[in-house]
């Protein structure tokens, strides 16, 4: 195998076949992918089909806590899981720039394989295209996920109700600040690490203690504030957060202060916002804290009837400010 990716690796001939057999099948192969047909025939699923697709263009492609491969799997798995679905299958599409190091591609595919194993999902179809040097920034990845929603489970952004509470499973803004610190080359006093992780295992534990989860959402681009604004608008409710209850590390706070960012608008890739009835919040919180990805789970706010469509924050000084929907993108190329 060449040390670098060549145009011939995407041409469909012998070089393409060797890349598929020696790398992709070796690391990702399973009984479904090994069908090697133009389309994979999937087994029946015991519930309503859920499907999501996403593309990943992050820079840098390797960062503390993950890489573009891990991110691609986590991003799509989490989009399915927060809809109440059990993720099962992924497709994998890669657009690779001519000259990309084969060792880096091998590292990324290994990361994809490891994360799929952690999440309990299988790659069942894929495609590789190689473009001329200068026509892509190293590598782009697209993943499409398929899963099923168990019967009786109903979760959606329009289902938040006054009296519900808002829970998050840990520190806010860690992915965005970890990537930004590496991109900027600034030597932070605190070692920031991305929270990138598949959340379906944690979410399974939540459903074991209650079926009454109204809303779940992963606060990726736009962060917690933008995601909650979307939910408030969909549900026609207000959401009140309490600044003192927000789990934000000193490292994230320091980095945001230095760069002029608000951590509530910074991307997360291993966090889930869970909105449940207040009467069930303690049981849900306890279940989340028992899981490795939820040890720092906290109640951060409540759903109210006042100011529908708006999110507010009660500050540490006792005042209240509006958290508007973010315009544009705070940190481009973050996922």
Residue pairs with C-beta under 8 A, 6 or more apart in sequence:
1 18
1 19
1 22
1 23
1 102
2 9
2 102
3 101
3 102
3 103
4 98
4 99
4 100
4 101
4 102
5 96
5 97
5 98
5 99
5 100
5 101
5 102
5 105
5 130
6 15
6 98
6 130
7 98
7 130
7 132
8 15
8 16
8 130
9 15
9 16
9 19
9 96
9 128
9 130
10 16
10 96
10 128
10 129
10 130
10 131
11 130
16 128
19 128
20 128
23 105
23 106
23 109
24 109
24 126
24 128
25 33
25 34
27 109
27 110
27 112
27 113
28 92
28 109
28 112
28 113
28 116
28 123
28 126
30 122
30 123
30 124
32 40
32 42
32 89
32 122
32 124
33 40
33 122
33 123
33 124
33 125
33 126
35 41
39 125
40 124
40 125
42 89
42 124
42 146
45 88
45 146
45 147
45 148
46 148
46 150
46 151
47 86
47 148
47 149
47 150
47 151
47 153
48 148
48 149
48 151
49 146
49 147
49 148
50 80
50 83
50 84
50 85
50 146
50 147
50 148
50 149
51 80
51 144
51 145
51 146
51 147
52 76
52 79
52 80
52 83
52 144
52 145
53 76
53 142
53 143
53 144
53 145
54 72
54 75
54 76
54 79
54 142
54 143
54 144
55 140
55 141
55 142
56 68
56 71
56 72
56 75
56 140
56 141
56 142
56 143
56 335
57 137
57 140
57 333
57 335
58 68
58 71
58 179
58 333
58 334
58 335
59 137
59 138
59 183
59 333
60 179
60 182
60 183
61 67
61 68
61 104
61 108
61 138
61 139
62 68
62 104
62 107
63 178
63 179
63 182
63 194
64 178
64 181
64 182
64 191
64 192
64 193
64 194
65 174
65 175
65 178
65 193
65 194
65 195
65 196
66 74
66 111
66 194
66 196
66 269
67 107
67 108
67 111
68 108
68 139
68 141
69 107
69 108
69 109
69 110
69 111
69 112
69 115
69 141
70 111
70 112
70 114
70 115
70 196
71 196
71 269
71 335
72 92
72 112
72 141
72 142
72 143
73 90
73 112
73 115
73 116
73 119
73 121
73 143
73 198
74 115
74 119
74 196
74 197
74 198
74 199
74 269
74 270
75 143
75 220
75 269
75 335
76 87
76 90
76 143
76 144
76 145
77 87
77 90
77 119
77 121
77 145
77 198
77 199
77 200
78 198
78 199
78 200
78 218
78 269
78 272
79 145
79 218
80 86
80 87
80 145
80 146
80 147
80 200
81 87
81 147
81 198
81 199
81 200
81 203
81 216
81 272
82 155
82 199
82 203
82 216
82 217
82 218
82 272
83 149
83 155
83 156
83 216
84 149
84 150
84 153
84 154
84 155
84 203
84 207
84 213
84 216
85 147
85 148
85 149
86 147
86 148
86 149
86 150
86 200
86 204
87 119
87 120
87 121
87 145
87 146
87 147
87 200
88 121
88 122
88 146
88 147
88 148
89 121
89 122
89 123
89 124
89 145
89 146
89 147
90 116
90 121
90 122
90 123
90 124
90 143
90 144
90 145
90 146
91 123
91 124
91 125
91 126
91 127
91 142
91 143
91 144
91 145
92 112
92 123
92 125
92 126
92 127
92 141
92 142
92 143
93 126
93 127
93 128
93 129
93 141
93 142
93 143
93 144
94 126
94 127
94 128
94 129
94 139
94 140
94 141
94 142
95 129
95 130
95 131
95 136
95 139
95 140
95 141
95 142
96 105
96 128
96 129
96 130
96 131
96 136
96 138
96 139
97 130
97 131
97 132
97 133
97 134
97 135
97 136
97 137
97 138
97 139
98 130
98 131
98 132
98 133
99 133
100 138
100 139
104 138
104 139
105 139
108 139
112 123
115 198
116 122
116 123
118 198
119 198
119 200
119 201
120 200
120 201
121 145
152 211
153 207
153 211
155 213
155 214
155 215
155 216
156 215
156 234
157 215
157 217
157 230
157 231
157 234
157 235
158 234
158 235
159 214
159 215
159 235
160 214
160 215
160 231
160 232
160 234
160 235
160 237
160 239
160 275
160 303
161 214
161 235
161 237
161 277
161 303
162 237
162 303
162 304
162 305
163 277
163 278
163 302
163 303
164 214
164 215
164 275
164 276
164 277
164 278
164 302
164 303
165 275
165 276
165 277
165 278
165 281
165 299
165 301
165 302
165 303
166 228
166 239
166 241
166 273
166 274
166 275
166 299
166 300
166 301
166 302
166 303
167 273
167 274
167 275
167 276
167 281
167 284
167 285
167 288
167 297
167 298
167 299
167 300
168 219
168 224
168 247
168 271
168 272
168 273
168 274
168 297
168 298
168 300
169 199
169 202
169 271
169 272
169 274
169 288
169 293
169 294
169 296
169 297
170 195
170 247
170 270
170 271
170 293
170 294
170 295
170 296
170 297
170 298
171 195
171 247
171 248
171 249
171 252
171 271
171 296
172 219
172 223
172 224
172 246
172 247
172 248
172 252
172 263
172 264
172 266
172 268
172 271
173 223
173 248
173 252
173 256
173 261
173 263
173 264
173 266
173 267
173 268
174 192
174 193
174 194
174 195
174 249
174 252
174 268
174 270
175 194
175 195
175 196
175 266
175 267
175 268
175 269
175 270
175 334
175 335
176 223
176 261
176 266
176 267
176 268
176 330
176 331
176 334
177 192
177 251
177 252
177 255
177 256
177 261
177 263
177 266
178 192
178 193
178 194
179 194
179 267
179 331
179 334
180 255
180 259
180 261
180 331
180 334
181 188
181 192
181 255
184 259
186 258
188 251
188 254
188 255
189 251
189 254
190 249
190 250
190 251
190 254
190 255
191 251
192 251
192 252
192 255
194 269
194 270
195 268
195 269
195 270
195 271
196 269
196 270
197 269
197 270
197 293
199 218
199 270
199 271
199 272
199 293
201 291
201 293
202 272
202 288
202 291
202 293
202 294
203 216
203 272
205 287
205 288
205 290
205 291
205 294
206 213
206 274
206 284
206 287
206 288
207 213
208 287
209 280
209 283
209 284
209 286
209 287
210 276
210 280
210 283
210 284
212 276
212 277
212 280
213 274
213 275
213 276
213 284
214 275
214 276
214 277
215 231
215 235
215 273
215 274
215 275
216 272
216 273
216 274
216 275
217 227
217 230
217 231
217 272
217 273
218 227
218 268
218 269
218 271
218 272
218 273
219 226
219 227
219 228
219 267
219 268
219 271
219 273
220 227
220 267
220 268
220 269
220 335
221 267
221 329
221 334
221 335
222 265
222 267
222 325
222 326
222 329
222 330
223 263
223 264
223 265
223 266
223 267
223 268
223 326
223 330
224 264
224 265
224 268
224 271
224 273
225 262
225 264
225 265
225 311
225 323
225 324
225 325
225 326
226 265
226 325
226 326
227 273
228 239
228 241
228 273
228 301
228 311
228 323
229 309
229 310
229 311
229 323
229 324
229 325
230 325
231 239
231 273
231 275
232 238
232 239
232 308
232 309
232 310
232 311
233 309
235 303
236 308
236 309
237 303
237 304
237 305
237 308
237 309
238 303
238 304
238 305
238 306
238 307
238 308
238 309
238 310
238 311
238 312
239 301
239 302
239 303
239 304
239 310
239 311
239 312
240 301
240 302
240 304
240 311
240 312
240 313
240 314
241 300
241 301
241 311
241 312
241 313
241 314
241 323
242 300
242 301
242 313
242 314
243 313
243 314
243 315
243 316
244 316
245 298
245 299
245 300
245 301
246 263
246 264
246 298
246 300
247 296
247 298
247 300
248 263
252 263
252 266
253 263
255 261
256 262
256 263
256 266
261 330
261 331
264 313
264 323
265 326
265 330
266 330
266 331
267 331
267 334
267 335
269 335
270 293
274 284
274 288
275 303
276 284
278 302
281 299
285 297
285 298
285 299
287 294
288 294
288 297
289 295
289 296
289 297
310 322
311 322
311 323
312 320
312 321
312 322
312 323
313 320
313 321
313 322
313 323
314 320
315 321
